[in-house]
C-alpha cells in the first residue's frame, strides 16, 4: 500500500493549472479507496481503480484565479494553493534539457533576471523500475517552484528563453514550465511497446535489436561490456581535457573537431533508460494527463541511424502523447533540428524532412525551424537564445516557420509556393539543386512574393534545397524565419 493514500505530486508546491480548458486532477492510492476532490467552487469524488491511479475532471476556470485544491481520502486530507494560467510541456532529449547554466549568455541573463510569473516543475528522470509504480519511489519528491535568479541555471535554456518572452508579453498571466525530458534518448524510448510493434519496420529497428542485446546475457556479461565502454569513455575524456587545457582559446565545437565526439551509446542493459518504451512508463505516464496549453517536442538527434523511419516514429509519438494527456487536439510546437555536420550522410536532412511532413499531415503542429542556427561539430549548441525566442514568438502568434505548401509544373518551370510568407528574401546561401543524369546541379531560381520559381528544369526529376546535415540556408520570410529544407520528387508533379 502506498504510504500516502492520495499521492498527487504534480499538484504540490503551488501548482499552475491550465486556465480556459477542462482540467484533470489525478494521483495514486490504494485500490478501492474513495477520494473527494474539490477545486475552487467545484467538487467531485471517485473510487480508486485497480491500477491505483485515480483522476477527476473539472470544468474550465478563468485566467489569474487563485484558489485551493483539496484532496481527501479517509482521514487524510491535503490542501494546496493553486493558480490558473498557461502551462507548457517541454519534452524531448538533450537540446531541450540543455541547462541555462551551460548557455553562453547565462551570466548576463542571470544578472538581468526579471521574470516574475514563471513556475517550474521538473519530472524526475526515473530510468528503470523493476515493478512499475505510480509514485516516485525513493527519488526526491517533485513540486512546483517559482523561477528565480538562484535556480535559473537549473532549467531548460530553450524553455526559459521561450517562456520568458511569453511572460513579458503577458505579465499578468501565470506561466507553468512542465519539464519532461532526458538527454541521449530515441523517440522510441518515449512511446509504448505496443505502438512500436504495431509497425514491422519500427519493431525491426528498435524492439528486435534491444532483445538481441539483452536476451541470454548474464549480469557478468553486462558488467564486462560496461567496463569496456567506461575505459573508452575515460580515455576520451582525458584526451579532451588535455586538449582543452592546451588550447583554452578554442570553442567546444573546435575542440570536438580535433578530438572527436563523446563515445555513444553505452552498451544496452535490461534497465537502460535507452531501451524502447522505457521512459514512456517511468516518466510520461507519471506526468499525464496533466492539462497543458501546448507541448514542445525537441528531439531527433538520437534517431539519425534510422532517419528513414523517423516520420513513422514521430507520428506515433504525437498521437500517443495526445491520447495519454487526454487532449486530442493538443497544439505541438515541433522544433526542427539545427545544423550539425557529424552524422551519417544527410541523416539530419532526412529527420528535418520527416518533421516537415508530420507537421503537414497532423493537425495543429507548428514547425519551428532552426536550420539557420547550430554548430557544425557540436551537437549541443551553446547559444540557445535564438531557438527559445523564436519558439516563444511562434507560441504567442500560434504560428510556424515557412515550408513548402504547394508545387506546380508548367513546361520547364517549377513553382514552389511557401507558407507562411508573403515575400521571401534571398540571403545568398545554398541554391536550389536538381538531380540531372545522376548528379545534383544548381538550378536557376527567382523569387516572386512567396513563390520560388525554378526555370530550365529540363529532365530534372527531383529538386532539393538546403538538404544537408549542416546547410547554409538562403531563403527567409518577412519575419526573418528560415525556409525549411526540402526534397521534392518533381516527376509526381503535374
Backbone torsions as a table, in degrees:
resi	resn	phi	psi	omega
1	UNK	NA	140.7	177.7
2	UNK	-65.2	144.6	179.4
3	UNK	-62.8	-35.8	-178.4
4	UNK	-111.1	117.5	-172.2
5	UNK	-70.6	-13.1	179.6
6	UNK	-135.5	45.7	-177.1
7	UNK	-56.4	122.6	-179.8
8	UNK	-142.0	71.0	-169.1
9	UNK	-63.6	-29.8	-177.7
10	UNK	-71.4	-7.4	-176.9
11	UNK	-111.5	16.0	179.0
12	UNK	-96.6	155.9	171.8
13	UNK	78.9	29.0	178.0
14	UNK	75.8	56.8	-174.6
15	UNK	-63.6	149.1	166.5
16	UNK	-92.3	123.6	176.3
17	UNK	-105.5	149.3	-176.8
18	UNK	-72.5	126.7	177.9
19	UNK	-85.4	160.1	171.6
20	UNK	62.9	18.2	173.6
21	UNK	-139.1	147.4	169.4
22	UNK	-55.8	135.5	-172.5
23	UNK	-116.8	140.5	179.8
24	UNK	-105.8	130.9	173.2
25	UNK	-109.0	133.8	-177.2
26	UNK	-146.2	163.6	178.9
27	UNK	-170.2	-164.5	-176.8
28	UNK	-134.8	152.0	179.6
29	UNK	-174.5	-176.9	-177.9
30	UNK	-72.2	137.1	-179.7
31	UNK	-56.3	136.9	176.8
32	UNK	92.6	-13.5	-179.6
33	UNK	-74.3	148.6	177.9
34	UNK	-94.1	130.5	180.0
35	UNK	-117.3	126.9	173.7
36	UNK	-103.3	130.2	-179.3
37	UNK	-129.2	127.6	174.6
38	UNK	-123.3	139.3	179.9
39	UNK	-137.8	113.5	-175.3
40	UNK	59.1	-125.1	-178.8
41	UNK	-98.5	14.5	178.3
42	UNK	-114.1	149.8	179.8
43	UNK	-145.5	142.2	177.6
44	UNK	-146.0	163.8	174.7
45	UNK	-139.9	158.0	-179.5
46	UNK	-153.6	157.3	175.0
47	UNK	-98.6	129.9	-177.6
48	UNK	-66.6	125.5	-178.1
49	UNK	-75.4	-179.9	-177.4
50	UNK	-61.6	-29.9	-179.5
51	UNK	-67.7	-19.9	-177.0
52	UNK	88.6	-9.1	-178.7
53	UNK	-102.3	120.6	-179.7
54	UNK	-110.2	157.5	175.3
55	UNK	-156.1	149.9	174.8
56	UNK	-136.4	149.1	-179.2
57	UNK	-108.9	146.7	179.5
58	UNK	-127.8	151.5	174.2
59	UNK	-65.9	161.5	-177.2
60	UNK	-62.6	145.8	175.7
61	UNK	-114.4	156.8	-177.7
62	UNK	-77.6	160.2	174.0
63	UNK	-61.6	149.1	172.6
64	UNK	75.9	-6.1	180.0
65	UNK	-65.4	132.5	171.5
66	UNK	-112.2	128.1	-177.1
67	UNK	-152.5	-166.0	-179.2
68	UNK	-123.6	144.4	173.5
69	UNK	-110.0	122.8	179.3
70	UNK	-120.3	129.3	177.4
71	UNK	-122.3	128.9	-176.2
72	UNK	-136.0	135.2	174.8
73	UNK	-145.1	118.6	-176.6
74	UNK	61.4	-127.7	-178.8
75	UNK	-90.9	0.8	-177.0
76	UNK	-100.4	130.4	178.0
77	UNK	-136.2	135.7	178.3
78	UNK	-126.4	131.2	176.9
79	UNK	-123.4	130.8	-179.3
80	UNK	-127.8	141.8	171.0
81	UNK	-77.7	135.1	178.3
82	UNK	-135.7	161.0	174.0
83	UNK	-142.9	156.1	-172.8
84	UNK	-106.1	130.3	179.1
85	UNK	-158.8	-138.1	179.3
86	UNK	-118.1	129.5	-178.8
87	UNK	-113.3	130.7	-179.4
88	UNK	-118.0	127.0	178.2
89	UNK	-90.4	118.2	178.9
90	UNK	-105.6	121.2	-172.8
91	UNK	-141.7	158.7	177.8
92	UNK	138.3	-144.5	-178.4
93	UNK	-117.5	-142.3	-160.8
94	UNK	-66.8	-29.6	-176.7
95	UNK	-77.8	-20.6	170.7
96	UNK	-88.8	-25.1	175.4
97	UNK	-76.6	-24.2	-174.8
98	UNK	-46.4	118.9	-170.8
99	UNK	-77.8	151.1	177.3
100	UNK	-58.6	-34.0	-178.6
101	UNK	-61.2	-21.8	-179.9
102	UNK	-96.6	-3.8	-179.9
103	UNK	-73.4	144.7	-176.3
104	UNK	-61.6	-24.6	-176.4
105	UNK	-108.3	17.8	-173.6
106	UNK	-58.7	-49.8	-175.4
107	UNK	-60.8	-41.4	178.2
108	UNK	-65.4	-43.3	-178.4
109	UNK	-67.0	-38.4	178.7
110	UNK	-66.2	-40.5	-179.7
111	UNK	-64.0	-31.3	-177.8
112	UNK	-104.6	20.2	-175.3
113	UNK	-59.0	131.2	-178.4
114	UNK	-142.3	5.6	-179.2
115	UNK	-65.7	132.1	-176.2
116	UNK	-118.9	-18.7	-169.2
117	UNK	-126.7	29.8	178.6
118	UNK	-110.8	130.2	171.8
119	UNK	-118.1	148.2	-172.5
120	UNK	-125.1	147.7	175.2
121	UNK	-134.6	129.7	-177.1
122	UNK	-111.8	113.2	178.0
123	UNK	-69.8	120.2	179.4
124	UNK	-56.2	137.7	-178.2
125	UNK	-86.3	76.8	178.4
126	UNK	-77.2	111.5	-173.1
127	UNK	-81.9	-32.7	-174.8
128	UNK	-159.9	143.3	171.7
129	UNK	-134.7	126.7	179.2
130	UNK	-61.0	-41.2	172.1
131	UNK	-125.8	122.7	-176.6
132	UNK	-63.0	131.2	175.2
133	UNK	-126.7	161.3	-178.4
134	UNK	-97.2	-6.8	172.5
135	UNK	-87.0	-168.5	179.7
136	UNK	-107.3	12.8	175.1
137	UNK	60.8	-131.5	-176.0
138	UNK	-92.8	1.7	-179.8
139	UNK	-74.1	164.9	178.3
140	UNK	-60.0	130.8	-178.7
141	UNK	-66.9	122.8	-177.6
142	UNK	-77.6	156.9	176.7
143	UNK	-159.9	157.3	174.7
144	UNK	-69.3	145.4	179.4
145	UNK	-146.0	147.9	177.4
146	UNK	-67.7	143.0	173.7
147	UNK	-77.4	126.1	-177.5
148	UNK	-129.8	171.8	175.6
149	UNK	-60.4	-32.2	-176.3
150	UNK	-75.3	-37.5	-177.8
151	UNK	-102.0	8.6	-178.9
152	UNK	-55.9	-38.3	-177.1
153	UNK	-65.5	-15.6	-175.3
154	UNK	-88.9	-9.8	-172.9
155	UNK	-100.5	165.6	176.9
156	UNK	-56.9	127.8	180.0
157	UNK	-68.0	-47.1	177.3
158	UNK	-60.5	-43.5	179.3
159	UNK	-62.3	-41.7	-179.8
160	UNK	-63.7	-50.6	-177.8
161	UNK	-60.5	-36.2	179.7
162	UNK	-69.8	-51.9	-173.9
163	UNK	-75.2	-27.7	174.8
164	UNK	-65.6	-36.5	176.2
165	UNK	-64.1	-43.1	178.6
166	UNK	-65.0	-43.6	-177.8
167	UNK	-62.2	-37.6	179.7
168	UNK	-75.7	-22.9	176.6
169	UNK	-79.9	-34.2	179.4
170	UNK	-125.4	70.1	-170.4
171	UNK	-65.9	-16.8	-178.2
172	UNK	-95.5	2.3	-179.6
173	UNK	-107.2	121.6	177.5
174	UNK	-61.4	140.8	-179.1
175	UNK	-118.8	131.7	176.9
176	UNK	-111.0	128.4	176.9
177	UNK	-106.9	102.3	-179.1
178	UNK	-97.6	104.9	-172.2
179	UNK	-97.7	124.7	-179.6
180	UNK	-143.2	89.3	-174.5
181	UNK	-152.0	167.0	178.1
182	UNK	-158.5	123.7	-177.3
183	UNK	-65.4	152.6	174.6
184	UNK	76.9	11.5	-171.5
185	UNK	-101.0	145.0	169.8
186	UNK	-80.0	155.1	174.0
187	UNK	-60.9	-23.6	179.6
188	UNK	-65.5	-22.0	177.1
189	UNK	-73.9	-17.2	-170.8
190	UNK	-106.7	7.4	175.9
191	UNK	-129.6	163.7	-174.1
192	UNK	-73.3	158.3	176.7
193	UNK	-61.4	-36.7	-179.7
194	UNK	-60.2	-37.8	179.5
195	UNK	-68.8	-28.4	179.5
196	UNK	-81.2	-45.8	-176.3
197	UNK	-71.8	-15.3	178.0
198	UNK	-67.9	-16.9	178.9
199	UNK	-120.1	122.1	-175.2
200	UNK	-59.4	-40.2	-177.7
201	UNK	-67.0	-40.7	178.7
202	UNK	-68.3	-40.6	177.8
203	UNK	-61.5	-42.1	-179.8
204	UNK	-65.9	-36.3	-176.7
205	UNK	-81.2	-30.6	-171.4
206	UNK	-119.7	-45.3	-176.8
207	UNK	-75.8	-49.0	-176.2
208	UNK	-60.9	-45.9	178.4
209	UNK	-61.7	-34.3	177.7
210	UNK	-61.1	-46.7	-179.1
211	UNK	-70.0	-34.1	175.7
212	UNK	-63.8	-31.8	-177.7
213	UNK	-77.4	-25.9	-173.8
214	UNK	-115.5	-27.3	-174.4
215	UNK	-65.5	132.7	177.5
216	UNK	78.7	2.1	-179.1
217	UNK	-91.1	149.5	176.1
218	UNK	-98.8	168.5	175.9
219	UNK	-58.7	-38.0	178.9
220	UNK	-63.3	-37.2	178.0
221	UNK	-62.5	-45.4	-179.9
222	UNK	-64.2	-41.9	-179.4
223	UNK	-64.8	-39.1	179.8
224	UNK	-65.3	-42.4	178.3
225	UNK	-64.0	-40.5	177.9
226	UNK	-63.3	-41.3	-179.8
227	UNK	-62.5	-42.6	179.0
228	UNK	-64.5	-41.6	178.7
229	UNK	-64.2	-44.9	-179.3
230	UNK	-63.4	-32.5	176.6
231	UNK	-64.1	-44.8	177.7
232	UNK	-64.5	-42.1	-178.6
233	UNK	-65.7	-42.7	179.4
234	UNK	-63.1	-40.2	179.1
235	UNK	-64.3	-40.2	178.6
236	UNK	-64.5	-47.1	-178.6
237	UNK	-62.5	-36.7	177.2
238	UNK	-65.0	-43.0	179.5
239	UNK	-64.0	-44.0	-179.1
240	UNK	-65.4	-43.6	-179.6
241	UNK	-62.1	-39.7	179.2
242	UNK	-66.1	-38.5	-179.4
243	UNK	-69.0	-39.3	178.0
244	UNK	-64.1	-42.0	179.6
245	UNK	-64.0	-36.7	-179.4
246	UNK	-78.3	-22.4	-177.4
247	UNK	-133.3	66.2	-176.0
248	UNK	-65.6	-15.9	-178.8
249	UNK	-79.1	-12.9	-174.6
250	UNK	-85.3	147.2	173.6
251	UNK	-75.5	165.8	177.5
252	UNK	-61.4	-35.9	177.8
253	UNK	-60.6	-45.3	-179.9
254	UNK	-66.1	-38.5	178.2
255	UNK	-61.3	-47.2	-177.9
256	UNK	-68.2	-25.7	175.5
257	UNK	-64.2	-25.3	-179.6
258	UNK	-94.0	-42.5	-172.6
259	UNK	-101.6	-5.6	-178.8
260	UNK	89.1	-173.1	-173.8
261	UNK	-108.8	158.4	179.9
262	UNK	-55.4	128.6	177.8
263	UNK	-57.1	127.9	-175.8
264	UNK	-159.0	143.4	2.2
265	UNK	-89.7	167.4	172.8
266	UNK	-71.3	166.6	178.7
267	UNK	-58.9	146.0	179.9
268	UNK	-76.8	139.3	174.1
269	UNK	-130.8	160.7	179.2
270	UNK	-57.5	-31.7	-176.9
271	UNK	-98.0	8.2	-178.4
272	UNK	-64.1	136.7	176.4
273	UNK	-69.3	-11.2	177.7
274	UNK	-82.3	-4.5	-178.3
275	UNK	-66.6	149.4	178.2
276	UNK	-61.9	139.8	177.3
277	UNK	66.5	1.7	-175.3
278	UNK	-63.4	-51.8	-175.6
279	UNK	-74.7	-18.5	174.5
280	UNK	-59.7	-40.1	-178.3
281	UNK	-82.7	-40.8	-173.1
282	UNK	-85.4	-14.6	-179.6
283	UNK	-127.8	-52.2	-174.1
284	UNK	-65.7	-48.7	-177.2
285	UNK	-68.8	-12.9	175.3
286	UNK	-93.5	-10.4	179.1
287	UNK	-101.8	-26.9	-179.7
288	UNK	-93.1	150.6	5.8
289	UNK	-100.5	62.0	176.0
290	UNK	-60.4	130.8	-176.5
291	UNK	-77.7	126.9	-177.5
292	UNK	-131.6	162.3	178.5
293	UNK	-80.0	-40.3	-177.5
294	UNK	-159.4	162.0	179.0
295	UNK	-119.1	138.6	173.5
296	UNK	-109.6	125.5	178.2
297	UNK	-119.8	115.1	179.7
298	UNK	-125.7	99.9	-174.8
299	UNK	-166.2	166.4	178.7
300	UNK	138.9	-22.9	-177.8
301	UNK	-55.6	-41.1	-173.9
302	UNK	-83.9	1.8	177.4
303	UNK	-109.7	17.2	-178.7
304	UNK	-62.1	-29.4	179.8
305	UNK	-70.7	-17.0	177.3
306	UNK	-127.5	44.8	-173.4
307	UNK	-58.6	-34.3	-178.0
308	UNK	-65.9	-18.3	-178.7
309	UNK	-99.8	-1.5	-171.2
310	UNK	-65.6	-32.6	178.5
311	UNK	-59.8	-44.7	178.0
312	UNK	-64.5	-44.2	-176.7
313	UNK	-63.9	-47.5	-178.2
314	UNK	-66.3	-39.8	178.1
315	UNK	-59.7	-46.6	179.7
316	UNK	-65.1	-37.5	-179.6
317	UNK	-64.0	-47.9	-178.3
318	UNK	-63.2	-44.2	179.8
319	UNK	-62.3	-43.4	-177.8
320	UNK	-70.3	-40.2	178.9
321	UNK	-64.9	-39.9	177.3
322	UNK	-61.0	-39.3	178.3
323	UNK	-68.7	-44.1	-177.4
324	UNK	-66.1	-36.1	177.4
325	UNK	-86.2	1.6	176.2
326	UNK	56.4	39.2	176.0
327	UNK	-135.4	89.3	-171.6
328	UNK	-64.2	-23.9	179.8
329	UNK	-113.9	27.6	-179.2
330	UNK	-57.1	123.4	176.3
331	UNK	-63.6	135.4	178.8
332	UNK	-121.8	124.8	175.4
333	UNK	-98.2	106.7	-170.8
334	UNK	-96.1	109.0	-176.5
335	UNK	-84.0	119.8	-178.5
336	UNK	-83.9	144.1	-174.0
337	UNK	-61.7	140.9	177.1
338	UNK	-80.0	-164.6	178.7
339	UNK	-76.2	140.3	174.0
340	UNK	-166.8	123.4	-170.2
341	UNK	-85.8	-35.0	-164.5
342	UNK	-86.8	64.8	176.0
343	UNK	-139.0	167.9	175.0
344	UNK	-52.7	152.3	-174.2
345	UNK	-48.1	118.4	176.6
346	UNK	61.8	15.7	-178.3
347	UNK	-61.5	-45.6	-179.9
348	UNK	-71.3	-29.0	174.9
349	UNK	-63.7	-39.8	178.6
350	UNK	-67.7	-39.0	177.0
351	UNK	-62.7	-44.0	179.1
352	UNK	-61.8	-41.5	179.2
353	UNK	-61.4	-41.7	177.7
354	UNK	-63.1	-39.4	179.6
355	UNK	-64.6	-40.0	176.1
356	UNK	-63.5	-46.2	-177.7
357	UNK	-60.1	-45.3	179.3
358	UNK	-63.7	-38.8	179.7
359	UNK	-64.4	-24.9	178.3
360	UNK	-88.8	-30.2	-174.1
361	UNK	-84.1	-33.6	-179.7
362	UNK	-100.6	151.7	-179.0
363	UNK	-76.7	146.3	171.9
364	UNK	58.3	42.5	171.7
365	UNK	-107.5	124.9	-175.2
366	UNK	-109.6	107.9	-179.2
367	UNK	-73.9	134.1	177.5
368	UNK	-122.5	93.7	-177.4
369	UNK	-77.9	135.3	175.7
370	UNK	-120.2	24.6	-172.7
371	UNK	-66.5	-14.6	176.1
372	UNK	-91.3	7.9	179.6
373	UNK	-124.4	179.2	175.4
374	UNK	109.3	174.9	178.2
375	UNK	-129.8	133.5	-171.9
376	UNK	-62.2	-29.4	-175.3
377	UNK	-126.3	20.8	176.5
378	UNK	-135.0	111.2	-176.0
379	UNK	-69.7	-14.2	178.2
380	UNK	-117.7	84.0	180.0
381	UNK	-55.2	137.1	-174.5
382	UNK	-86.4	-10.1	177.0
383	UNK	-103.9	107.7	-176.2
384	UNK	-106.6	-2.5	-174.9
385	UNK	-62.0	-46.5	-178.1
386	UNK	-60.5	-46.3	179.8
387	UNK	-59.9	-48.0	-177.6
388	UNK	-68.6	-43.5	-180.0
389	UNK	-64.6	-39.8	177.6
390	UNK	-64.1	-43.7	177.5
391	UNK	-60.0	-46.0	179.7
392	UNK	-61.2	-42.1	179.0
393	UNK	-62.9	-41.2	-178.6
394	UNK	-72.1	-32.6	173.7
395	UNK	-64.7	-43.2	179.4
396	UNK	-62.0	-40.1	-178.2
397	UNK	-90.3	-5.7	-173.8
398	UNK	54.7	38.3	-175.2
399	UNK	-107.5	-163.5	179.8
400	UNK	-157.1	165.0	177.7
401	UNK	-84.0	161.3	-171.6
402	UNK	-73.0	146.2	175.1
403	UNK	-151.3	175.8	-178.1
404	UNK	-68.3	126.8	178.3
405	UNK	-104.6	-31.4	-178.0
406	UNK	-159.6	153.7	177.8
407	UNK	-136.0	133.5	176.9
408	UNK	-135.5	159.0	-177.4
409	UNK	-134.9	135.4	175.4
410	UNK	-139.4	103.9	-177.0
411	UNK	65.1	-125.0	179.5
412	UNK	-94.4	14.9	-176.9
413	UNK	-113.7	129.5	175.8
414	UNK	-111.6	130.1	176.7
415	UNK	-114.2	121.1	178.6
416	UNK	-109.3	117.2	-179.9
417	UNK	-93.0	131.3	-175.4
418	UNK	-109.4	138.3	179.4
419	UNK	-145.7	140.2	-4.0
420	UNK	-81.5	133.3	176.8
421	UNK	-174.7	143.0	168.8
422	UNK	-106.0	-25.2	175.3
423	UNK	-151.5	152.5	179.0
424	UNK	-115.9	147.6	178.1
425	UNK	-116.4	135.7	177.4
426	UNK	-98.1	115.1	-179.7
427	UNK	-100.7	12.9	171.7
428	UNK	81.7	32.1	178.7
429	UNK	-96.5	-140.2	-175.1
430	UNK	-65.1	135.0	177.5
431	UNK	-80.8	164.2	169.2
432	UNK	-70.6	139.2	-179.5
433	UNK	-121.3	153.6	176.9
434	UNK	-125.3	147.1	178.7
435	UNK	-89.2	111.9	-175.7
436	UNK	-131.7	119.9	-179.8
437	UNK	53.6	40.4	175.3
438	UNK	81.1	3.1	-179.6
439	UNK	-125.2	146.4	176.8
440	UNK	-89.7	122.7	-177.1
441	UNK	-126.1	147.7	177.2
442	UNK	-63.4	144.1	178.4
443	UNK	-116.5	149.9	175.1
444	UNK	-73.6	131.2	179.4
445	UNK	-144.3	149.0	177.5
446	UNK	-132.5	158.1	-179.2
447	UNK	-104.6	134.9	176.1
448	UNK	-136.1	94.0	-177.1
449	UNK	64.6	-119.5	179.2
450	UNK	-100.9	22.2	-179.6
451	UNK	-116.3	140.0	174.7
452	UNK	-107.2	111.5	-175.5
453	UNK	-103.6	121.1	-176.2
454	UNK	-111.2	124.2	-175.5
455	UNK	-111.1	168.2	178.1
456	UNK	54.8	44.0	-179.3
457	UNK	-78.1	-24.2	174.7
458	UNK	52.9	-120.8	-177.7
459	UNK	-94.5	17.0	178.2
460	UNK	-64.5	132.8	179.9
461	UNK	-111.5	-17.8	176.4
462	UNK	-136.4	144.9	172.7
463	UNK	-129.2	154.2	178.7
464	UNK	-146.4	158.7	178.6
465	UNK	-141.6	127.0	177.4
466	UNK	51.5	33.2	-175.5
467	UNK	-89.9	70.9	178.7
468	UNK	-144.1	164.7	177.3
469	UNK	-61.4	-40.6	-177.0
470	UNK	-133.8	72.3	-177.4
471	UNK	-81.9	168.0	170.1
472	UNK	-107.8	103.3	-175.1
473	UNK	-69.1	144.6	-179.0
474	UNK	-103.4	-35.8	-166.9
475	UNK	-106.6	133.6	-179.9
476	UNK	-135.2	148.6	177.0
477	UNK	-86.2	-176.8	-173.4
478	UNK	-66.7	-16.2	176.6
479	UNK	-90.1	0.0	-179.6
480	UNK	84.5	12.0	179.7
481	UNK	-89.5	138.9	-176.2
482	UNK	-77.1	144.3	172.5
483	UNK	-67.2	129.6	179.2
484	UNK	-66.7	138.7	177.0
485	UNK	-56.2	154.3	179.2
486	UNK	-148.1	157.4	171.8
487	UNK	-133.1	119.3	-174.6
488	UNK	-123.0	137.3	174.8
489	UNK	-91.3	100.2	-174.1
490	UNK	-73.0	-23.6	-179.7
491	UNK	-62.4	-18.8	179.2
492	UNK	-92.3	-2.9	-176.5
493	UNK	-97.2	133.3	178.0
494	UNK	-98.5	NA	NA
